[in-house]
């Protein structure tokens, strides 16, 4: 499925994804803004189900791509003038129908290609048989992926004092150390003639003279040291810089500042002195810089875990070395398999390279590439975690409603004054398919205001009612609950035998409430619409098959679970069983997970069913689905 993504600027740093990158000309850039797609074009990238969209789709596409070609020509001209190629993130791709969609992220096609490669290996795969065997071994060897202890950093030059500070702050592994990302990246461009004042430059040349600042009782920094260097201006001419070094220069560094010695200095290009020498504002000596480097990217770390920002470079350099020494292969490549085309399709770098580039990049492009890989890893881990949570919730909830007939849904669709849209058809089909299965449904129905979510929910409720169950519709306010009850009564009134709709809110009079409770418990109330009153202890359903939560984000997790808990074991997530859907402790380890999976495979399904129904008594089944409406 295509998903539209829109990147938003963050005013405060929230991890490496929101860390600013400052170019040599002083411009703040980020991964999102490097797409260079005019915002005005987004208004044309719309799609509507109304009208004959196929008639003008070709014209819109032709107009868009013509405009895109003009923008690309201007971007290429600008890139050639600045000497820097345009860099676009892999997820920023313009599409004339859906707006921003990643063309390379057609995972369905990737999976098909991977399955085809696995079933029909080519000549290239035969040559990589040893690599396949190695990755298969690594997938089974859980011990090779154990966390690297932070004490390993001592073997790479980090002092025991810093390691103890990390351990005291709870940073116990090398992976946790590497996750302490820089807060800022500053790019310095190699100096050449014609640069404007204020440009962040890297000056590499030879020392002409060095005058150490005289000692002062008032403290260091009252008078600067003076460094005179000579460099090439990029046009074959010599240029001299007279630099004021206000920061303390260590004795080892001073010993190397002899006439003729190579030196590199960073700073902002300033004006000339009276003697005609160029100067730099905030000049700093740059140690370990390649003399032939065209750019120099400087990382700035926050003061974290009682470690000074300038010491983090030493720590992260050692952490990257430790990672390279201990990690057997790229974790995601091993997990996906050698034949997988996901990472090559997305043009993602390896995990080790991403960690190295995020902490010690040579260019801004390396920072962008590292962000893309690390962001992709985080999204994959999040998605896998959510899928595991969903799987546990469904397995712990027993069986689904297992509907066998949709006759009431078909009858209502036949008497409606309108036809369902393609989106409604797809959503309804998926909902009915889930309700016909043997596991509880956990589904989010999402759409814009007025797109027709209520009619889809109504058809789902009819499917439950038509198979001998009840339906519940919970809304956050009495106004919405009353509105939904009226809407459902009007829609169901078109049926030959309409289901009975009962409204239950906090303001319902006691006499009417008692009558409604009796109808709900006896099963005469087929669809119950209400507010938080539905989760009261005195509300007992005879057979709750489907629970719909409108604007689910306005309810708490336990409130939604409480409504689903009104159903029997076959589709219920009890309030007391919330711990069953939480993430497992990391201490369980790979072996425990493996034994659990093997046990689930070997378990007899019929015996599990009989045990579940014996524990539930005569309870019926239920499922839970949630509906949300986005607000303007």
Buried (B, 14 or more C-beta within 10 A) or exposed (E): EEEEEEBEEBEEBEEBBBBBBBBBEEEEBBBBBBBBBEEEBEEEBEEEEEEEEEEEEEEBEEEBEEBBEEBEEEBEEEBEEEEBEEBBBBBBBBBBBEBBBBEBBBBEEBEEBBEEBBEEBEEEBEEBEEEBEBBEEBEEEEEBBEEBEBBBBBEBEBEEEBBEBBBEBEBBBBBBBBBBBBBBBBBBBBBBEEBEEEBBBBBBBBBBEBEEBEEEEEEEEEEBBBBBBBBBBEEEEEBBBBBBBBEEBEEEEEEEBEEEEEBBBBBBBBEEEEEEBBBBBEBBBBEEBEEEBEBBBBBBBBEBBEBEBEBBBBBBBBBBBBBEEBBEBBBBBBEBBBBBBBBEBBEBBBBBBBBBBBBBBBBBBBBBBBBBBBBBBEEBEEEEEEEBBBEBBBBBBBBBBBBEEBEBBEBBBEEEEEEBBEBBEEBBEEBBEBBBBBBBBBBEBBBEEEBBBBBBBBBBBBBBBBBBBBBBBBBBBBEBBBBBBEBBBEBBEEBEEBBBBBBBBEEBEEEEBEBBBEBBBEBEBBBBBBBBBBBBEEBEBBBBBBBBBBBBEEBEEEBBBBBBBBBBBBBBBBBEBBEEBEEEEEEEEEEEEEEEEEEEEEEEEEEBBEEBBEEBEEBBBBBBBBBBBEEE
